[in-house]
Amino acid sequence: MKGVILCGGKGSRLYPLTYSNNKHLLPVYDKPMVYYPIKTLVDAGIKDILIVFSNHMEGFIKTLKNGEDFGLDSLSYAYQEGDGGIADALSKAKAFVGEDKCAVVLGDNLIFDDISSAVKEFETFGGAMIFTKSVSDPERFGVVEYDPVGDGVKDIIEKPEVAPSNDAVIGLYFYDTTVFDRISELSPSERDELEVTDLNRKYLEDEALSVKKIHGTWIDCGTPESLYKASRLMFEEQNVNLTV
């Protein structure tokens, strides 16, 4: 599998921190944010990674260089123009992924769980695999609605008024080689973006979507509050015996 980390967008919820810097290069305690999704993929055995960005390319190259510091076999870069959405950003990885399958991580999602078994399982699975985390406020996220008969997925609902479950879809997705054809069939949403939820529904319609729950920590660092929470967590984990 190839790895794709999506680092586009303006990071407007983090203004003014992101006026002159890409959100994914901001520090989470003592490391740039993008280090964490790279580690998630590397720990799962994925050593060929593409970074998709929409601004501050020089910062990524200076920070990540050619990927050798992370034990990568290759580190590539691709440009997304504008704010076309997650599925649009993924479309920029078509040449990089080629005939392989891909693991896609949003660059502001910190996922502290071992996904190596899921990678091995997906190697023999065609379709898409999405990952969820049980949360106390599912109305803020895309949420999985399960089929009442059996254990399959009935739908994925974005920010529901009444959530059908507590399982929020996180920024980690596995896709087979049909993903780019499916993206080409998408229409822009009301936000004028190609939505990842619509992409996942394409797989769901073909009964080719599976769901995995993660049990470790997941943090979306898209706001000042969550960025602080992530930094505090990393500080506490690395300084458990330190008295402040």
C-alpha positions in Angstrom: 0.0 0.0 0.0 1.0 3.6 -0.6 0.4 6.3 2.0 -1.2 9.7 1.3 -1.3 12.5 3.8 -3.6 15.4 3.0 -2.3 18.7 4.2 -4.3 21.2 2.1 -6.7 24.0 3.2 -6.2 27.4 4.7 -6.5 26.4 8.3 -8.9 29.3 8.9 -10.1 28.0 12.3 -6.5 28.5 13.5 -6.1 32.1 12.3 -3.8 34.0 13.0 -1.5 31.0 13.5 -1.9 30.0 9.9 -1.6 33.3 8.2 2.1 32.6 7.3 2.4 28.9 8.0 0.6 25.7 6.9 -1.5 24.3 9.7 0.1 20.9 9.4 3.5 22.3 10.2 2.4 23.9 13.5 3.9 22.3 16.6 2.2 19.7 18.7 4.3 20.0 21.8 7.8 19.3 20.4 7.1 18.0 16.9 5.4 19.4 13.8 1.8 18.1 13.5 2.5 16.3 10.2 5.0 14.0 12.0 2.2 12.1 13.7 0.3 10.9 10.7 3.6 9.9 9.1 4.4 7.8 12.2 1.0 6.2 12.0 1.7 5.0 8.5 5.3 4.0 9.1 4.4 2.0 12.2 1.9 0.1 10.0 4.6 -0.8 7.5 3.8 1.8 4.8 7.1 3.3 3.6 6.1 5.2 0.4 4.2 8.4 1.2 2.8 11.4 -0.7 2.1 14.8 0.9 -0.7 16.7 -0.8 -0.4 20.4 0.1 -2.0 23.7 -1.1 0.4 26.2 0.4 3.8 26.7 2.0 5.6 23.9 0.0 9.0 25.2 1.1 8.1 24.6 4.7 7.2 21.0 4.0 10.5 20.4 2.1 12.6 22.0 4.8 10.8 20.1 7.5 10.4 16.6 6.0 13.2 16.7 3.4 13.3 13.4 1.5 11.8 11.3 4.3 14.9 9.4 5.3 14.6 10.6 8.9 11.3 8.7 9.1 12.6 5.5 7.6 10.7 6.0 4.4 11.6 4.5 1.0 10.2 7.5 -0.7 8.5 10.8 0.1 6.8 12.7 -2.7 4.8 15.9 -2.9 1.7 17.0 -4.9 -0.1 20.3 -5.2 -3.8 21.0 -4.7 -5.0 24.3 -6.0 -7.7 26.0 -3.9 -10.1 24.4 -1.4 -11.6 21.6 -3.4 -12.3 19.2 -0.6 -10.8 16.0 0.7 -11.8 13.9 -2.3 -10.3 16.5 -4.7 -7.1 16.5 -2.7 -6.9 12.7 -2.9 -7.4 12.9 -6.7 -3.9 14.6 -6.9 -2.4 11.3 -5.7 -3.6 9.3 -8.8 -0.2 9.0 -10.5 1.6 8.3 -7.2 -0.7 5.5 -6.2 -0.9 3.9 -9.6 -2.2 0.3 -9.4 -1.6 0.0 -5.6 -4.1 0.5 -2.8 -3.7 3.5 -0.6 -4.0 4.5 3.1 -5.2 8.1 3.4 -4.7 10.2 6.5 -5.8 13.8 7.1 -2.7 15.7 8.2 -4.4 17.2 11.2 -5.6 13.9 12.6 -3.5 12.4 15.4 -4.2 8.7 15.7 -2.6 6.8 18.5 -3.5 3.2 17.5 -1.8 0.3 15.8 -3.4 -0.1 12.4 -1.0 -2.6 11.0 -3.5 -5.5 11.3 -6.0 -3.5 9.4 -3.4 -2.9 6.7 -2.8 -6.6 6.4 -6.5 -7.3 6.3 -7.1 -4.8 3.6 -4.4 -6.3 1.4 -6.9 -9.0 0.4 -10.0 -6.7 0.6 -11.4 -4.8 -2.4 -13.3 -1.6 -1.8 -12.9 0.9 1.0 -12.3 0.7 4.7 -13.2 3.6 7.0 -12.3 4.1 10.6 -14.4 5.3 13.5 -14.0 6.4 17.1 -16.7 6.5 19.7 -17.3 10.1 20.9 -19.5 11.8 23.3 -20.6 14.6 20.8 -21.2 12.7 17.5 -23.4 15.6 16.2 -20.1 17.5 15.4 -18.9 14.8 12.9 -19.8 12.4 10.1 -21.5 9.5 11.9 -22.0 5.9 10.9 -25.6 4.7 10.8 -25.7 0.9 11.2 -28.1 -1.4 9.5 -30.5 -2.6 12.2 -30.5 -6.1 10.6 -27.0 -7.4 10.6 -23.8 -5.5 11.4 -23.3 -3.6 8.1 -23.4 0.1 7.4 -26.7 1.7 6.3 -25.4 5.3 5.8 -22.9 7.9 6.8 -24.5 11.1 8.0 -22.7 14.5 8.2 -23.3 16.4 11.4 -26.8 14.9 12.2 -29.2 16.7 14.4 -29.9 13.4 16.1 -26.9 11.0 15.8 -27.8 7.4 14.9 -24.7 6.2 16.7 -21.7 7.5 18.7 -19.2 6.3 16.0 -17.6 9.3 14.3 -15.7 8.8 11.1 -12.1 9.9 11.6 -9.6 11.1 9.0 -8.2 7.7 8.1 -9.4 5.8 5.0 -8.2 2.8 3.0 -9.1 2.6 -0.8 -8.6 0.2 -3.6 -7.6 1.1 -7.2 -11.1 2.1 -8.2 -11.0 5.2 -5.9 -9.9 7.7 -8.6 -12.6 6.6 -11.0 -15.2 7.0 -8.2 -13.8 10.5 -7.5 -14.3 11.5 -11.1 -18.0 10.7 -10.8 -18.5 13.0 -7.8 -20.3 16.3 -8.0 -19.4 19.3 -5.9 -21.4 19.8 -2.7 -23.1 23.0 -1.5 -19.7 24.0 -0.2 -18.4 23.6 -3.8 -16.1 20.7 -2.6 -15.8 17.1 -3.5 -16.7 15.5 -0.2 -15.1 12.4 1.2 -18.5 11.3 2.6 -19.9 11.2 -0.9 -16.9 9.1 -2.0 -17.4 6.6 0.8 -21.1 6.4 -0.1 -20.1 5.3 -3.6 -18.4 2.3 -2.1 -21.4 1.8 0.3 -23.8 1.7 -2.7 -21.7 -1.1 -4.2 -21.6 -3.0 -0.9 -17.8 -2.5 -0.8 -17.4 -0.5 2.4 -16.2 -1.9 5.7 -15.8 -0.2 9.1 -13.0 -0.5 11.7 -13.2 1.0 15.2 -10.0 2.4 16.8 -9.6 2.1 20.5 -6.6 4.4 21.0 -6.6 8.2 21.2 -7.8 10.3 18.3 -7.5 14.1 18.1 -8.5 16.4 15.2 -6.2 19.4 15.6 -8.3 21.8 13.6 -9.0 24.3 16.4 -6.9 26.1 19.0 -8.6 24.1 21.7 -7.8 20.7 20.1 -4.3 21.8 19.2 -3.7 22.7 22.9 -5.2 19.4 24.0 -2.9 17.4 21.7 0.2 19.3 22.8 -0.7 18.8 26.5 -1.2 15.1 25.9 2.2 14.7 24.2 3.8 16.7 27.0 2.2 14.5 29.7 3.1 11.3 27.8 6.8 12.3 27.4 7.2 13.8 30.9 5.2 11.4 33.1 7.7 11.6 35.9 8.3 15.3 35.6 6.9 17.5 38.4 5.8 21.0 37.1 
